Amino acid sequence: PSVDISIGHELVGLARLAAAEGHAAIADATRLDPDLRHAMTEAAKVARVPFAGIWLTAPMDALEQRIGARQGDASDADARVLRAMATDERVPADWAVVDTSDRDRAAARISAIVDAARRATPAS
């Protein structure tokens, strides 16, 4: 499965625009598309801005419960989509894997990853 090319280009373009204006950008529609993940990584390198690739995980039963509890959510992903995604797990080697079972622990870990990326990226 792959993200529509025009949506992918738009996502990368919007992330570049946000970074150019000094804002953070979060691209959460990249799980199934390695080319889009690569484009986001390269865009950050070219712009010389911090980049932190973070792969969020949780046990399948927890994910199914979260999807079942959604109300008024923008995502159209349901349990069927979740199961299809789970069969195609290709975690990028250079991305940090964060288990979101414990949300407080996951938030602290993500914060540490972002802080480390910010410190490691040379200023332009």
Solvent accessible surface area in square Angstrom, and as a share of the most:
residue,aa,sasa,rsa
1,P,118,0.74
2,S,84,0.54
3,V,34,0.20
4,D,80,0.42
5,I,123,0.62
6,S,73,0.47
7,I,98,0.50
8,G,9,0.08
9,H,128,0.57
10,E,109,0.49
11,L,39,0.19
12,V,11,0.06
13,G,33,0.31
14,L,100,0.50
15,A,14,0.11
16,R,125,0.46
17,L,107,0.53
18,A,27,0.21
19,A,20,0.15
20,A,82,0.64
21,E,119,0.53
22,G,71,0.68
23,H,124,0.55
24,A,98,0.76
25,A,49,0.38
26,I,159,0.81
27,A,26,0.20
28,D,127,0.66
29,A,51,0.39
30,T,8,0.05
31,R,60,0.22
32,L,40,0.20
33,D,10,0.05
34,P,53,0.33
35,D,113,0.59
36,L,9,0.05
37,R,14,0.05
38,H,116,0.52
39,A,35,0.27
40,M,18,0.08
41,T,17,0.10
42,E,60,0.27
43,A,6,0.05
44,A,9,0.07
45,K,126,0.54
46,V,120,0.69
47,A,43,0.33
48,R,113,0.41
49,V,39,0.22
50,P,65,0.41
51,F,67,0.28
52,A,34,0.26
53,G,9,0.08
54,I,36,0.18
55,W,5,0.02
56,L,85,0.42
57,T,40,0.23
58,A,17,0.14
59,P,68,0.43
60,M,71,0.32
61,D,88,0.46
62,A,24,0.19
63,L,46,0.23
64,E,59,0.26
65,Q,130,0.58
66,R,65,0.24
67,I,29,0.15
68,G,66,0.64
69,A,77,0.60
70,R,97,0.35
71,Q,169,0.75
72,G,93,0.89
73,D,73,0.38
74,A,113,0.87
75,S,51,0.33
76,D,138,0.71
77,A,27,0.21
78,D,61,0.32
79,A,31,0.24
80,R,163,0.59
81,V,41,0.23
82,L,17,0.09
83,R,119,0.43
84,A,59,0.46
85,M,42,0.19
86,A,37,0.28
87,T,122,0.71
88,D,36,0.18
89,E,78,0.35
90,R,113,0.41
91,V,62,0.36
92,P,24,0.15
93,A,113,0.87
94,D,114,0.59
95,W,35,0.12
96,A,24,0.19
97,V,78,0.45
98,V,5,0.03
99,D,82,0.43
100,T,17,0.10
101,S,61,0.40
102,D,63,0.33
103,R,153,0.56
104,D,122,0.63
105,R,175,0.64
106,A,5,0.04
107,A,61,0.47
108,A,65,0.51
109,R,116,0.42
110,I,50,0.26
111,S,58,0.38
112,A,54,0.42
113,I,23,0.12
114,V,56,0.32
115,D,50,0.26
116,A,47,0.36
117,A,16,0.12
118,R,141,0.52
119,R,186,0.68
120,A,83,0.64
121,T,35,0.20
122,P,81,0.51
123,A,94,0.73
124,S,122,0.79
